[in-house]
Amino acid sequence: MYQFASLAQELDTMTTEQPLPPTVYVIDDDAGFAESAKFLIESIHRPVVNFSSADEFLAQFSPRHTGCIICDVRMPGMSGLELQEVLRERNCLMPIIIISAFGDVPIAVRAMKAGAIHVLKKPFDDNDFLELIQKALAEDARRREEFRTQQVVLDRYDRLTDREREVFEEVIEGLSSKEIGQRLSVSFKTVEAHRAKIMKKMEADSIPQLLRMWFTIQQCRPTKTILPPQG
């Protein structure tokens, strides 16, 4: 869903900047609904910013933004579904809730497949709406924490030499140092030295822990995607 490499580069620029507070972004051309939603969300002490169109929101969007997005599916210009696609391309981590005044099942299915965490039909219960927002904000925090954890593992992996990465892969396959040496045409002692350096650089205390790190590395390779996440 999110390209890890470009997202990491964008989020690296945030380290010296003041984090923005989690905010609910309401995108709807219906001014009456947007104001009502703003009033309701503010009742649970959450910052809210309203936008009348997807283009207006995109004009100020930044990966630094945290929180969640409430977006109408049908608006003049760019639709909510089209906005979803653009935000995915821009590595948006914020969960998206799609709002619709129509009970259109195909649209709901498309929105969910594109990553929306919920499709809500107007009119809806206020308490259900607020509960959904709280869940979306919690999901945003979870994604960003997951991203930070993944970044730590990848930073450690970057410390390894090419040879150490080769040995790493063989260790993950469950091969002994003797077997790895035979495969790579190096001595037993050389493999043992590489293994020790791998454990030290990856800051792993055991092979199972190293295996978990390997799964993270595979998941986050630039050719693959993650649900990532940094505030």
KACORTA-V650849 format. One record per residue. RES is the residue in one letter. PHI is phi as a letter, one per 20 degrees, with the letter a starting at -180 (NA if undefined). D_LAST is the distance of its C-alpha to the last C-alpha in Angstrom with 2 decimals. Layout:
res->RES phi->PHI d_last->D_LAST
res->RES phi->PHI d_last->D_LAST
This chain:
res->M phi->NA d_last->18.53
res->Y phi->c d_last->15.91
res->Q phi->f d_last->17.22
res->F phi->f d_last->15.54
res->A phi->g d_last->17.02
res->S phi->f d_last->16.06
res->L phi->f d_last->12.48
res->A phi->f d_last->12.25
res->Q phi->f d_last->14.01
res->E phi->f d_last->11.83
res->L phi->f d_last->8.56
res->D phi->f d_last->10.93
res->T phi->f d_last->11.48
res->M phi->e d_last->8.22
res->T phi->g d_last->9.36
res->T phi->e d_last->11.80
res->E phi->d d_last->10.16
res->Q phi->f d_last->9.29
res->P phi->f d_last->5.80
res->L phi->e d_last->7.01
res->P phi->f d_last->8.22
res->P phi->g d_last->8.32
res->T phi->c d_last->11.35
res->V phi->e d_last->14.23
res->Y phi->d d_last->15.62
res->V phi->d d_last->19.34
res->I phi->d d_last->21.28
res->D phi->b d_last->25.00
res->D phi->f d_last->28.15
res->D phi->e d_last->29.78
res->A phi->f d_last->29.23
res->G phi->f d_last->30.79
res->F phi->f d_last->28.48
res->A phi->g d_last->25.35
res->E phi->f d_last->26.52
res->S phi->f d_last->27.51
res->A phi->f d_last->24.18
res->K phi->f d_last->22.46
res->F phi->f d_last->24.92
res->L phi->f d_last->24.46
res->I phi->f d_last->20.67
res->E phi->f d_last->20.96
res->S phi->f d_last->23.47
res->I phi->d d_last->20.82
res->H phi->m d_last->18.93
res->R phi->d d_last->16.03
res->P phi->f d_last->15.25
res->V phi->c d_last->16.89
res->V phi->c d_last->17.57
res->N phi->d d_last->20.58
res->F phi->c d_last->21.67
res->S phi->e d_last->25.21
res->S phi->b d_last->24.67
res->A phi->f d_last->22.43
res->D phi->f d_last->23.32
res->E phi->f d_last->22.29
res->F phi->f d_last->18.78
res->L phi->f d_last->18.56
res->A phi->f d_last->19.83
res->Q phi->d d_last->16.67
res->F phi->f d_last->14.05
res->S phi->b d_last->11.26
res->P phi->f d_last->8.74
res->R phi->f d_last->6.34
res->H phi->f d_last->7.30
res->T phi->c d_last->6.05
res->G phi->p d_last->9.18
res->C phi->b d_last->12.36
res->I phi->c d_last->15.30
res->I phi->d d_last->18.91
res->C phi->c d_last->21.31
res->D phi->f d_last->25.10
res->V phi->f d_last->26.75
res->R phi->d d_last->29.62
res->M phi->b d_last->29.15
res->P phi->g d_last->31.16
res->G phi->n d_last->29.98
res->M phi->f d_last->27.08
res->S phi->e d_last->26.97
res->G phi->f d_last->24.08
res->L phi->f d_last->24.86
res->E phi->f d_last->24.92
res->L phi->f d_last->21.55
res->Q phi->g d_last->20.18
res->E phi->f d_last->21.67
res->V phi->f d_last->20.36
res->L phi->f d_last->16.73
res->R phi->f d_last->17.29
res->E phi->f d_last->18.76
res->R phi->e d_last->15.84
res->N phi->m d_last->13.46
res->C phi->f d_last->11.80
res->L phi->e d_last->9.86
res->M phi->f d_last->10.39
res->P phi->f d_last->13.57
res->I phi->d d_last->16.60
res->I phi->d d_last->19.56
res->I phi->e d_last->22.72
res->I phi->d d_last->25.32
res->S phi->b d_last->28.96
res->A phi->e d_last->32.22
res->F phi->c d_last->34.13
res->G phi->e d_last->34.60
res->D phi->e d_last->34.24
res->V phi->f d_last->33.81
res->P phi->g d_last->33.44
res->I phi->f d_last->30.59
res->A phi->f d_last->28.86
res->V phi->f d_last->29.42
res->R phi->f d_last->28.14
res->A phi->f d_last->24.94
res->M phi->f d_last->24.28
res->K phi->f d_last->25.18
res->A phi->e d_last->22.73
res->G phi->o d_last->19.86
res->A phi->f d_last->20.03
res->I phi->e d_last->19.51
res->H phi->a d_last->22.41
res->V phi->d d_last->25.10
res->L phi->d d_last->26.38
res->K phi->e d_last->29.84
res->K phi->f d_last->30.84
res->P phi->f d_last->32.14
res->F phi->c d_last->30.10
res->D phi->f d_last->30.09
res->D phi->g d_last->27.81
res->N phi->f d_last->26.96
res->D phi->f d_last->26.18
res->F phi->f d_last->23.89
res->L phi->f d_last->21.95
res->E phi->f d_last->21.85
res->L phi->f d_last->20.48
res->I phi->f d_last->17.63
res->Q phi->f d_last->16.79
res->K phi->f d_last->16.94
res->A phi->f d_last->14.71
res->L phi->f d_last->11.91
res->A phi->f d_last->12.59
res->E phi->f d_last->12.64
res->D phi->f d_last->9.22
res->A phi->f d_last->7.99
res->R phi->f d_last->10.72
res->R phi->f d_last->9.98
res->R phi->f d_last->6.65
res->E phi->f d_last->8.74
res->E phi->f d_last->11.56
res->F phi->f d_last->10.18
res->R phi->f d_last->9.58
res->T phi->f d_last->13.08
res->Q phi->f d_last->14.57
res->Q phi->f d_last->13.55
res->V phi->f d_last->15.35
res->V phi->f d_last->18.35
res->L phi->f d_last->18.61
res->D phi->f d_last->18.46
res->R phi->f d_last->21.32
res->Y phi->f d_last->23.17
res->D phi->f d_last->23.17
res->R phi->f d_last->25.23
res->L phi->f d_last->28.04
res->T phi->f d_last->31.09
res->D phi->g d_last->32.51
res->R phi->f d_last->35.19
res->E phi->f d_last->32.84
res->R phi->f d_last->30.93
res->E phi->f d_last->34.32
res->V phi->f d_last->35.20
res->F phi->g d_last->31.84
res->E phi->f d_last->32.71
res->E phi->f d_last->36.17
res->V phi->f d_last->35.01
res->I phi->f d_last->32.81
res->E phi->f d_last->35.99
res->G phi->n d_last->37.62
res->L phi->f d_last->40.15
res->S phi->f d_last->41.83
res->S phi->f d_last->41.89
res->K phi->f d_last->45.46
res->E phi->f d_last->44.59
res->I phi->f d_last->41.68
res->G phi->g d_last->44.06
res->Q phi->f d_last->46.59
res->R phi->f d_last->44.11
res->L phi->e d_last->42.76
res->S phi->l d_last->46.14
res->V phi->c d_last->45.07
res->S phi->f d_last->46.41
res->F phi->g d_last->45.38
res->K phi->f d_last->44.49
res->T phi->f d_last->42.28
res->V phi->f d_last->40.32
res->E phi->g d_last->40.02
res->A phi->f d_last->38.72
res->H phi->f d_last->36.09
res->R phi->f d_last->35.07
res->A phi->f d_last->34.69
res->K phi->f d_last->32.52
res->I phi->f d_last->30.31
res->M phi->f d_last->29.84
res->K phi->f d_last->29.09
res->K phi->f d_last->26.64
res->M phi->e d_last->24.77
res->E phi->l d_last->24.99
res->A phi->d d_last->26.62
res->D phi->e d_last->29.19
res->S phi->b d_last->30.90
res->I phi->f d_last->31.60
res->P phi->g d_last->29.94
res->Q phi->f d_last->26.66
res->L phi->f d_last->27.20
res->L phi->f d_last->27.91
res->R phi->f d_last->24.62
res->M phi->f d_last->22.89
res->W phi->f d_last->25.21
res->F phi->f d_last->24.25
res->T phi->f d_last->20.56
res->I phi->f d_last->21.75
res->Q phi->f d_last->23.97
res->Q phi->f d_last->21.35
res->C phi->d d_last->19.01
res->R phi->g d_last->21.78
res->P phi->g d_last->21.30
res->T phi->e d_last->24.10
res->K phi->d d_last->22.38
res->T phi->c d_last->19.25
res->I phi->c d_last->16.54
res->L phi->d d_last->14.26
res->P phi->f d_last->11.47
res->P phi->r d_last->7.85
res->Q phi->q d_last->3.71
res->G phi->e d_last->0.00
